[in-house]
Amino acid sequence: MKDKKLYIPGPTQVRDDVIKAMDQPMFGHRMDKMTDLYTTIVEDTKEFLDTDKHVIILSASGTEFMETSILNLVDEKVLCATCGSFSERQANIAERLGKDVTRLEYEWGKAVKPEDVREALEKDDYEAFTCVMNETSTGVRNPLEEIGEVLEDHPDTFFIVDAISALGGDHIDIEKSNIDVIFTSVQKAFAMPPGLAVCVVDDDAYQHEKESDSSSWYGGFQRNIDYYKKKGQTHSTPAISLMLAYRKQMKHMLEEGPKERDKRHKEMAEYTREWAHEHFDMFPEEGYMSQTVSTIENTQGIDVAETIKEVNEKYDLAFANGYGSKLKEKTFRIGHMGEHTVEDIKELTDAIEEVAGL
Ligand SMILES: Cc1ncc(COP(=O)(O)O)c(C=O)c1O
């Protein structure tokens, strides 16, 4: 079967030389070769994300950090902004861990508003506030930079950000936005094979966990960071082959540069929105549209599943239906993240036009 070009919101297309980078003989995770590999990918990631904070690269998917950031930083009370499936998952995880969760709830398609966050944080004390940067189910990009200004007035509340479908395709100033913990999965805008998660942690979060009685073992910030500081390695056996791919791809990302990468994603998002407005409509609230995934409202009532199938069979291109029972067929999603260019997106939109008879 022919490979399909991926426009789903993750996993995304991976460069051939990145796939090939995994094809190397195995070595031990306590060997110097591993120290060289892990320190290179950690330091390169800091450079790409333009941060001096701690960076952890763990063999896991990003969901691991949704869980561990709660385990490491919250004893009792957490405020979770919910505006779609993944931000709801974050609240559900906190509840499952037995925390006292208050939801700041938004209708799907709407963005989290800084003034609501301010009001909620003034009403009660919370150890942490969680927010998704890019809600992949709805295609909403939350105004994290402005929300970060609110958090500046609440230094006792940790700001935890799920940036799983954003980092690498939508640049954020982590320091300026007062973010304590921000994480991603590598199979999205980093355009790597799945299986690694990246988390940026500041000193306050590290210190807090150090002084607390309960925290995650595997995803403990302290354990991961201390091991890196002492040995330049991971505390347990990592996915070495994936890290080899990571090293290769991160070099490509640095070569392009974070600003250029951000610009390319912006151009793809703008092109997709224009196309959507011409034929359909955009689902998210105006002014809060994602730079990495467009959720398009199916105003023409096309058979989305059938269109996806035909585009897949005829053109070997794969895009995504709307998320879950709420948005399936009512919307569809185009992932414009990772290594794609406007030309690639145009290839897909041309195919959709042809198949759907637009
Ligand atoms: C915003 C967001 N959060 C969390 C997840 C879960 O990520 P993973 O499956 O890599 O753990 C996803 C995956 O699509 C996502 O888009």
The ligand as an SDF file (V2000), in Angstrom:
LIG
                    3D

 16 16  0  0  0  0  0  0  0  0999 V2000
   -3.8730   19.5480   22.7940 C   0  0  0  0  0  0  0  0  0  0  0  0
   -3.5740   18.1030   22.9840 C   0  0  0  0  0  0  0  0  0  0  0  0
   -3.3900   17.6380   24.2280 N   0  0  0  0  0  0  0  0  0  0  0  0
   -3.1000   16.3410   24.4470 C   0  0  0  0  0  0  0  0  0  0  0  0
   -3.0130   15.4290   23.4170 C   0  0  0  0  0  0  0  0  0  0  0  0
   -2.6270   14.0170   23.6750 C   0  0  0  0  0  0  0  0  0  0  0  0
   -1.3320   13.8430   23.1620 O   0  0  0  0  0  0  0  0  0  0  0  0
   -0.5970   12.4250   23.1680 P   0  0  0  0  0  0  0  0  0  0  0  0
   -1.5070   11.4700   22.4880 O   0  0  0  0  0  0  0  0  0  0  0  0
    0.6720   12.6750   22.4210 O   0  0  0  0  0  0  0  0  0  0  0  0
   -0.3690   12.0810   24.5990 O   0  0  0  0  0  0  0  0  0  0  0  0
   -3.2390   15.8650   22.1090 C   0  0  0  0  0  0  0  0  0  0  0  0
   -3.2030   14.9260   20.9850 C   0  0  0  0  0  0  0  0  0  0  0  0
   -3.7290   15.1670   19.9320 O   0  0  0  0  0  0  0  0  0  0  0  0
   -3.5090   17.2310   21.8920 C   0  0  0  0  0  0  0  0  0  0  0  0
   -3.6770   17.6930   20.6520 O   0  0  0  0  0  0  0  0  0  0  0  0
  1  2  1  0
  2  3  1  0
  2 15  2  0
  3  4  2  0
  4  5  1  0
  5  6  1  0
  5 12  2  0
  6  7  1  0
  7  8  1  0
  8  9  2  0
  8 10  1  0
  8 11  1  0
 12 13  1  0
 12 15  1  0
 13 14  2  0
 15 16  1  0
M  END
$$$$
